[in-house]
Amino acid sequence: MNARQRFIETMKYGNPDRIPLVEWHIRESTLREWHRQGLTVTPEEYLSLDPYSVPVPIDLGHCPKFEPVILEEYEDYKIWIDEEGATRKDFEVDKTPGFVTRKWIKFPVENREDFERMKRRYDPSTDERYPGNWGEMVGTMNRATAPVSLTIPFLFWTTRQWMGFENTCLCFYDDPDLMMDMMNYITDFIIEVLKRGIDSLKINLVLLNEDMAYKTAPMISPEMFRKFMFPSYRKLADYLRSCGVKFILVDSDGNPEPLIPLWLEAGMDGFSPVEVAAGVDPVKLKKEYGRDLLMMGGIDKRILARSKDEIYEEVMRKVPYLIEQGGYIPHTDHAVPPDVPLSNFVYYRELVRKVVQGEI
């Protein structure tokens, strides 16, 4: 089987030759440390991992982007306006690339007038949203041996980019009509953009970028989700299914457990990366939801910086049971931090490989 067939069979509880061996994207600061420890190729090459996916190159964000402007710059931080139009303060900008500590100062949308201006950057007909050789790329993606995935910046993610987290949460109460209009607009915009070109594209996986949970709970209550977001989730899911999309996962860090029943009711299949650091236990969720819930992730990235005995315990407590149940692909529960030694990471990946291949 190739990686695409293997992914599909795993996610549909079929008969893969083995579970996909994939890993969360390794960020630059971690790669820097591993290069110092002797890594000379990519982790995927070094460990012979399966390709994670072939991304669909459709731009679903604001277009044109905002022009980045550095307002102040010092040794340990800079204040600047980023491509999202937000003014922010980034600390130690060159020390841990990929893991930036930042403070938000101002956002581009503060009221309905700002939203109307932002909509000008969300014209679904903008030429730049599709590459010029789209027809050729469709053929290439349809022939790909890796799963084809489309990432969609969806409702909570986009409104938070526009307004900031605190202002987004307040807007649900202070101006619910504006919030509803923004979410409806985002949904209709995405569908209109996709209608331009995915009718002949075989998409295997859609990831809805949301990041709508803290360490202990969602950032939005189930009641508010049902009122403001559920109809849009249902509408988008129905459209994607009509285009032949097989699997739709919500990409959310933190602990979103109270939202899982609503996601499933709205037409989602599961979520990723199942963040153990936020108290989420994939074994518990599999026992609770069974075949109704697909998961990717669930290996505690923090354990990888500890002893090999602890890594062994983490992997063996979860992976054998979860792959036996099906609908699960193991990898870390978010980006691997730079304090994880390369030797530990290699041990972890080889251990997963042995479990997947039935050697343990």
C-alpha positions as MATLAB code, in Angstrom:
seq = 'MNARQRFIETMKYGNPDRIPLVEWHIRESTLREWHRQGLTVTPEEYLSLDPYSVPVPIDLGHCPKFEPVILEEYEDYKIWIDEEGATRKDFEVDKTPGFVTRKWIKFPVENREDFERMKRRYDPSTDERYPGNWGEMVGTMNRATAPVSLTIPFLFWTTRQWMGFENTCLCFYDDPDLMMDMMNYITDFIIEVLKRGIDSLKINLVLLNEDMAYKTAPMISPEMFRKFMFPSYRKLADYLRSCGVKFILVDSDGNPEPLIPLWLEAGMDGFSPVEVAAGVDPVKLKKEYGRDLLMMGGIDKRILARSKDEIYEEVMRKVPYLIEQGGYIPHTDHAVPPDVPLSNFVYYRELVRKVVQGEI';
ca = [
       0.000    0.000    0.000;
       1.097    3.561   -0.536;
       0.705    6.254    2.121;
      -2.589    7.496    0.698;
      -4.230    4.083    0.660;
      -2.851    3.360    4.123;
      -4.312    6.589    5.511;
      -7.751    5.960    4.004;
      -7.905    2.365    5.225;
      -6.871    3.416    8.742;
      -9.400    6.226    8.977;
     -12.295    4.138    7.648;
     -11.550    1.198    9.977;
     -10.507   -0.870    6.997;
      -7.529   -3.168    6.500;
      -4.299   -1.175    6.118;
      -1.053   -3.082    5.704;
       0.053   -1.041    8.714;
      -0.834    2.214   10.469;
       0.741    5.329    8.877;
       4.088    6.349   10.371;
       3.857   10.140   10.386;
       4.929   12.920   12.714;
       3.907   16.468   13.557;
       5.939   19.125   11.732;
       9.299   19.708   13.458;
       9.963   23.382   14.033;
      13.139   25.248   13.228;
      14.507   25.700   16.758;
      14.217   21.949   17.402;
      15.895   21.159   14.092;
      18.740   23.519   15.018;
      19.382   21.550   18.187;
      19.193   18.228   16.371;
      21.616   19.433   13.711;
      24.057   20.189   16.516;
      23.533   16.612   17.693;
      24.366   15.135   14.293;
      21.183   15.206   12.195;
      22.126   15.857    8.553;
      18.833   15.151    6.742;
      15.174   15.762    7.532;
      13.623   13.702   10.365;
      11.279   12.152    7.795;
      14.232   10.932    5.729;
      16.249    9.881    8.762;
      13.426    7.735   10.141;
      11.836    6.703    6.815;
       8.489    8.181    7.864;
       5.465    8.266    5.607;
       4.627   11.656    4.081;
       2.078   13.411    6.279;
       0.050   14.713    3.346;
       0.059   16.664    0.101;
      -1.401   20.095    0.963;
      -3.956   21.674   -1.350;
      -2.515   25.108   -2.319;
      -5.676   27.222   -2.090;
      -5.336   30.515   -0.213;
      -8.307   30.845    2.159;
      -6.896   33.737    4.156;
      -6.899   37.477    3.638;
      -5.627   38.629    0.289;
      -3.722   40.841   -0.032;
      -1.822   40.341    3.199;
      -1.042   43.306    5.407;
       2.377   44.833    4.876;
       4.611   43.905    7.852;
       5.997   46.978    9.584;
       8.554   46.993   12.411;
       7.601   49.813   14.788;
      10.308   49.283   17.418;
      13.161   46.796   17.657;
      15.451   45.995   20.583;
      17.846   43.228   21.556;
      15.229   41.034   23.246;
      12.000   42.008   21.502;
      10.385   43.847   18.652;
       7.036   45.605   18.240;
       5.580   45.231   14.767;
       2.471   44.912   12.613;
       2.290   41.401   11.173;
       0.759   40.069    7.949;
      -2.563   39.573    9.782;
      -2.724   43.296   10.548;
      -2.176   42.786   14.287;
       0.236   44.887   16.324;
       2.285   42.613   18.575;
       5.374   42.437   20.757;
       7.581   39.407   20.068;
      10.202   38.451   22.644;
      13.603   36.871   21.886;
      12.643   36.668   18.244;
      15.762   34.837   17.031;
      16.366   32.391   19.860;
      13.562   29.856   19.427;
      12.121   30.174   15.906;
       8.783   28.412   15.692;
       8.125   28.951   19.418;
       7.677   32.722   19.674;
       6.564   34.312   22.942;
       4.428   37.314   22.087;
       2.069   39.902   23.504;
      -0.811   41.250   21.460;
      -1.344   45.020   21.445;
      -3.995   45.834   18.807;
      -6.064   43.986   16.195;
      -7.440   45.078   12.831;
     -11.139   44.488   13.618;
     -12.716   46.307   16.557;
     -16.205   47.037   15.213;
     -18.529   46.499   12.247;
     -16.834   49.186   10.159;
     -13.505   47.396   10.554;
     -15.174   44.121    9.573;
     -16.524   45.710    6.390;
     -12.981   46.835    5.545;
     -11.598   43.377    6.305;
     -14.116   41.805    3.917;
     -12.324   43.547    1.045;
      -9.398   41.203    1.723;
     -11.740   38.199    1.607;
     -12.967   38.402   -1.961;
     -13.506   34.777   -3.095;
     -12.813   35.710   -6.717;
      -9.280   37.024   -6.122;
      -7.019   35.386   -8.713;
      -4.168   34.740   -6.283;
      -6.223   32.259   -4.298;
      -5.447   29.543   -6.837;
      -2.058   28.857   -8.438;
      -1.829   29.662  -12.129;
      -1.253   26.022  -13.043;
      -4.198   24.744  -11.007;
      -5.449   22.340  -13.673;
      -2.055   20.681  -13.876;
      -1.797   20.530  -10.084;
      -5.189   18.821   -9.788;
      -3.915   15.985  -11.940;
      -0.728   15.733   -9.905;
      -2.603   15.691   -6.584;
      -5.112   13.127   -7.801;
      -2.216   10.838   -8.713;
      -0.366   11.464   -5.428;
       0.637    8.460   -3.334;
       0.242   10.491   -0.116;
      -3.119   11.657    1.284;
      -4.299   14.985   -0.105;
      -5.293   17.419    2.641;
      -6.948   20.822    2.711;
      -6.448   23.085    5.716;
      -9.200   25.614    6.366;
      -8.780   28.518    8.816;
     -12.299   28.403   10.219;
     -14.556   30.340   12.567;
     -12.927   30.744   15.969;
      -9.467   30.839   14.406;
     -10.335   33.584   11.922;
     -12.360   35.815   14.230;
      -9.573   35.557   16.808;
      -7.044   36.588   14.142;
      -9.237   39.570   13.319;
     -10.190   40.686   16.829;
      -7.888   38.972   19.313;
      -8.946   36.359   21.823;
     -10.360   38.640   24.498;
     -12.282   40.848   22.073;
     -13.643   37.791   20.262;
     -14.999   36.344   23.496;
     -16.549   39.679   24.474;
     -18.109   40.090   21.041;
     -20.273   36.983   21.557;
     -22.007   38.942   24.337;
     -21.523   42.612   23.436;
     -22.368   42.405   19.736;
     -23.812   38.963   18.912;
     -25.190   40.183   15.574;
     -21.709   41.177   14.451;
     -20.283   37.840   15.574;
     -22.972   35.910   13.735;
     -22.443   37.987   10.594;
     -18.694   37.392   10.705;
     -19.071   33.644   11.087;
     -21.668   33.407    8.340;
     -19.443   35.467    6.057;
     -16.396   33.274    6.737;
     -18.392   30.137    5.938;
     -19.896   31.478    2.723;
     -16.517   32.876    1.650;
     -14.795   29.499    2.092;
     -17.464   27.635    0.153;
     -17.382   30.179   -2.683;
     -13.594   29.928   -2.953;
     -13.699   26.134   -2.979;
     -16.469   26.048   -5.603;
     -14.033   27.601   -8.047;
     -11.786   24.589   -8.247;
     -12.248   21.461   -6.140;
     -14.999   19.724   -8.103;
     -12.467   17.389   -9.754;
     -10.002   17.186   -6.863;
      -9.921   14.062   -4.696;
      -9.408   15.456   -1.179;
      -8.894   12.803    1.483;
      -8.694   14.983    4.584;
      -9.907   18.425    5.608;
      -8.463   20.012    8.737;
     -10.428   22.885   10.281;
      -7.948   25.114   12.078;
      -9.651   26.390   15.243;
      -7.428   26.097   18.356;
     -10.451   26.789   20.532;
      -9.401   25.250   23.859;
      -7.248   26.045   26.885;
      -5.303   23.634   29.045;
      -8.431   22.658   30.990;
     -11.473   23.516   28.859;
     -12.732   24.999   25.586;
     -12.481   28.728   24.976;
     -16.155   28.726   24.004;
     -18.982   26.995   25.837;
     -20.990   24.224   24.178;
     -24.060   26.464   24.351;
     -22.317   29.300   22.517;
     -20.834   26.879   20.007;
     -24.277   25.515   19.197;
     -25.744   28.980   18.755;
     -22.998   30.687   16.770;
     -20.897   27.985   15.148;
     -22.893   24.785   14.764;
     -24.935   25.926   11.716;
     -21.757   26.912    9.880;
     -20.061   23.631   10.742;
     -23.041   21.743    9.413;
     -23.201   23.835    6.246;
     -19.498   23.423    5.489;
     -19.557   19.689    6.284;
     -22.494   19.131    3.944;
     -20.694   20.979    1.159;
     -17.423   19.083    1.669;
     -19.228   15.728    1.695;
     -20.934   16.675   -1.572;
     -17.428   17.148   -3.014;
     -16.379   13.658   -1.953;
     -14.316   14.568    1.099;
     -14.055   11.469    3.285;
     -12.644   12.760    6.568;
     -13.008   16.110    8.384;
     -11.026   16.733   11.558;
     -10.957   19.759   13.841;
      -7.448   20.982   14.597;
      -7.577   22.203   18.188;
      -4.968   22.298   20.892;
      -5.913   22.270   24.556;
      -8.776   20.327   26.107;
     -11.881   20.564   23.884;
     -13.696   17.538   25.326;
     -17.056   19.270   26.033;
     -17.217   20.225   22.340;
     -16.585   16.744   20.926;
     -20.267   15.646   20.906;
     -21.201   18.843   19.061;
     -18.405   18.412   16.530;
     -19.621   14.908   15.774;
     -23.242   16.021   15.569;
     -22.220   18.787   13.158;
     -20.595   16.296   10.786;
     -16.977   16.199   11.938;
     -15.149   12.875   12.211;
     -12.664   13.662   14.968;
      -9.842   15.937   16.000;
      -6.103   16.394   16.294;
      -3.555   16.650   17.931;
      -5.216   15.240   21.136;
      -3.079   17.252   23.534;
      -2.056   15.160   26.539;
      -0.429   18.240   28.088;
      -3.985   19.598   28.478;
      -5.260   16.476   30.215;
      -6.772   14.783   27.147;
      -6.446   10.990   27.183;
      -6.941    9.317   23.780;
      -7.480    5.908   25.387;
     -10.323    7.270   27.502;
     -11.866    9.012   24.485;
     -11.664    5.871   22.349;
     -13.426    3.890   25.063;
     -16.081    6.593   25.309;
     -16.737    7.253   21.610;
     -15.540    4.084   19.905;
     -15.700    4.212   16.134;
     -17.509    7.551   16.131;
     -14.269    9.454   16.820;
     -11.123    9.579   14.688;
      -7.928   10.831   16.312;
      -4.393   11.755   15.303;
      -1.696   12.565   17.864;
      -1.968   11.845   21.569;
       1.700   11.141   22.447;
       2.872   13.479   25.215;
       5.690   15.571   23.728;
       6.983   16.427   27.214;
       7.767   12.773   27.938;
      10.236   12.739   25.046;
      12.617   14.918   27.063;
      12.698   12.364   29.896;
      13.998    8.826   30.232;
      13.572    6.060   27.684;
      11.668    4.047   30.294;
       9.101    6.848   30.525;
       8.889    7.075   26.737;
       8.323    3.325   26.561;
       5.538    3.519   29.136;
       3.851    6.428   27.298;
       3.875    4.668   23.934;
       2.948    1.206   25.180;
       0.044    2.440   27.314;
      -1.619    3.996   24.271;
      -0.471    2.915   20.840;
      -1.104   -0.865   20.901;
      -4.648   -0.436   22.232;
      -5.523    2.488   19.960;
      -4.284    0.955   16.723;
      -6.108   -2.249   17.588;
      -9.336   -0.262   17.963;
      -8.707    1.576   14.685;
      -9.325    5.109   13.486;
      -6.144    6.368   15.108;
      -2.738    7.562   13.858;
      -0.033    8.095   16.511;
       2.226   11.129   16.670;
       3.105   13.805   19.221;
       0.407   15.998   20.708;
       1.996   19.141   19.240;
       5.357   20.456   18.068;
       8.376   18.707   19.609;
      10.234   21.250   21.791;
      13.986   21.831   21.399;
      14.813   20.273   24.795;
      13.992   16.813   23.381;
      17.276   15.043   22.519;
      17.498   13.614   19.027;
      18.346   10.192   20.489;
      15.108   10.215   22.507;
      13.056   11.211   19.499;
      14.618    8.431   17.416;
      13.928    5.936   20.215;
      10.285    7.042   20.393;
       9.752    6.799   16.639;
      11.442    3.398   16.401;
       9.298    2.163   19.272;
       6.140    3.296   17.480;
       7.386    1.621   14.318;
       7.916   -1.703   16.112;
       4.438   -1.555   17.616;
       2.831   -0.704   14.272;
       4.704   -3.482   12.493;
       3.825   -6.046   15.161;
       7.395   -6.500   16.385;
       6.351   -5.773   19.975;
];
